[in-house]
Amino acid sequence: MKLWMFIRLFFTADKKFVLAIKNIFGFCPRNVSLYKLAFLHRSVAWEQNGHKVSNERLEYLGDAVLSSIVADYLFKKFPFKEEGFLTEMRSKLVSREQLNKLSRKLGLDNFIKSNQDSKSFYRSMQGDAFEAFIGAVYLDRGYNFTRRLVINRIINVHFDIDELVKMEINFKSKLIEWTQKERKDIEFNVIDEVGVGCTKQYVVEIRINSTSLATGQDFSIKGAEKIAAEKAYTGLNVEELT
């Protein structure tokens, strides 16, 4: 960042916000509005030209960028491991529960703008904001910068990869156990196939008592089930309900 741009940031109304980002991640935002948008929850979205403005689009982008970075990181770190292992490790690193905890640990939850009532209703709010933040970094600084940030400031600092390898986590099994305990019917259905040949992905929907709860998309049905099960399990917050 050029010196004059750096100095200008410290004379804006966003000085406190900029300093907080720098203290946490070691860099100053260039386009501050992107980062502020990353923490604007849909419960307080405002309308512009007929469209609701919130962090949802950034969350969508950040999810894809984060998944790509983590997949590349794991692929290189574990050169002899099979696809199933890599998929499970990726889930352990970027699960909604994990991202919620990470967001709180970093203090990003303090930046979120939301309706007071939404904090108990939207249980994935903190993890969603983290993904939106990654989306903002990507747009502001590019992929390579974002990749270095995720690996050097997030994974290497806040995760013990060896412990994650040992950690057992199977959201599908946990979800099935919960539905059995609560005497609910659960279904895993392939509802769509996207792409052809080696690019084909499966879309799996989870229904509980005939109500659609979550969907997951992956290159294998098993992988799509895992993604959908994690979303469903985290969204229900089963551990609090049991």
N, C-alpha and C positions, 0 to 999 in steps of 0.2 A: 504494500500500500504506500502511495506517495505521501510524503511528510505533510503536505498541506491538507490532504484528505483526512489523515489521521488526526491532525490538530482540529479540523472542522468538526469532527465527530464529538469531540469533547466540549464543544460549545453549543451543542444542541440540547433540546429537551430530553433526548434519549440517552444522555450521558450515563446515567445509572445503569440502564439496560445494556448499553454497549460494554461498560466495564464489567458487568456481571458475566456476559458471554466470554469476554477475554479472560477473566479469572478462572472460569470453568474449562474452557477449551483452548486457551492460548492464542486466540486470534480475534481481530476486530471485524465485525461485519462491514461489508461495503454498502450493500443495499439493505439498510436497517428495516425498511418496511416489509421486506420478505420475512424476516425473522419475527417481527411483531405479528404478522399474519399467521405464522406457524403456531402461535399460541392462542389464536382466536377460535374458540370452540363454537360449534354450530348452534349451541343454545343461545348465543348472543350474536349470531350472524346478522349482518346488515345487508340491505338490498342495493344493488347497483345495476342500472340498465336491465332490470327485470331478473337479475340473478342474485342468489344468496352468496354473500362473501364470507367465507370461513376458512379454516385450515384443512378442509377435507381434500381438496385437490393436491395440496402439498403433501398431505399424508399418503395419498395414493402414489405420488411420485417417490417419496422417501421410502416407502415400503419396497418398491421395486429396486431402487438404488441400493438400499441396505442389504436386501436379499442377494443381489448380485455381488456386492463386495464380500459378504460373508461366505457365499458359495465359492468364490475365487480363492479366498483366504484358506478355507478348509481343503479345497482341492489340492492346493500346493503344500499345505502342512501335512496332509495325510495322503501321500502319493500312491499308496498301495491299498487303501480302503475302498470298499465297494459303495455303490450308490446309496444303498439303504442306510449305511452308517453315516454317510455325509448328510443325507436328508435329515436324519434324526439329530445330528449335531447342530445343523442349521436351526432346527426347531428349538433346541435347547438355548441357543444364543439369542434368537429373535422372537421367542414366544411372547405372547401378550403379557403374561404374568412377569416374565423377565424384564420386558421393556418398561412395564409399570414400576417395578422396583428400581430399575436403573434411573428412570426419570426422577423418582423421589430422591434417590441417593445423590444425584447431581444437583438437585434443587430446582429442576426445570418446572416442577409442579407449581412453584411460586409465581411463575410468569403467566400461567394459563388464565385467560379471561373467559369466564363462563357464568351461566345462571347458577345461583346458589343451590337450587334444588337438583341441578343436573349432576352435581358431584357424587351423589349417592346412586343416581340412576345410570349414568354412563361410566361403568367401571373400567373401561379401557381408555378413558380420557387421557391419562398421563402417558401411556405408551403411544397413543395416537399422536400426541403432541411431539414426542421424541421423533417419530417417523416424519412428521411434518417439518421438524427442525432439520433433519437430514436432507429433506427435499429442498429446503431453503439454502442450505450450504451448497448443495449440488448446483442450483441455479446461480448462486452468487459467486462460487469459486471453481466450479467444474468438477469432473469425476475424479481426477487424480488427487486433487486436494482433499476431496471428501473421503476417498479411500484411505489416504494417510491418516486423516483425522480419526476415522472409525477404528483402524487397526492400532495406531499408536496411542490415542487418547481414550479409547473405549475398551477394545478387546484386551490389549496388553496390560491395561491398568485395572480394569474392573472385573475381569473374568479369569478364573483358574481353569484353563482348558483341560488339564489332566483330571481335575475333579468333575468337570462336566462329562468327560468320557465315562467315568464310573457311575454317574448319576442316572438312575432309571426313571424314565418318564414316558408314559404311554397314555395319552389323553383318551384314546379310543376305549381302552380297557376301563379307565376310570369312569368314563361317561356311561358305559354299559353297566358297570357295577352300580352306579347311582340310579339309573333308570330301573334296574331290577329291584333295588331296595325300595324305591318309591312306587313300584308297580306301574311303571309307565312303558309304553311301547316305543321302540326305537328302530328306525330304518336308515340304512345307508344306500342311497340310490344314485346310479350314474345317470345324470339328466342331460348331459351334452358331451360332445367330443369336438375339440377345437383344433384346427389344423389337419395336416395329412402327413403320412410317412413318419420320418424321424422327428418332425415338429409337432406331432399330434399330442394333445393334452386332454385329460379327462376332467370333467366337472362332476363332483359328487355332492349331493345334497343330503343333509341329515334332517330327518323329521322325527319329532317326539310327539306322540299322541296325535299324529297326522298334521302337526304344525311344523312348517319349515323353520329351522332354527339357524342353520349356517350352511355355507357351501365352501368347497375347497377345489382348487385346480392344480393339477400337477401332471407330469409325464407318465405317471403310473397311477392305477386306481388306488393302490395302497397308499401312495404318497398323498393323493387328493383326500382320501379318508382321514389321514393324519392331520392335514391342515384344517379340514372342516371340523374334526373332533376337538382340536385345540380351540378354535373359535367358539364352538358351542359350549365347551367346558368352561372357558374363561368368561364368556358372556353370561352364563348362568351363575357364575361364582359358586360352584358346587360346594367348595370347601366351607363356605360360610353358611350354606343351606343345610349341611349335614351335621 
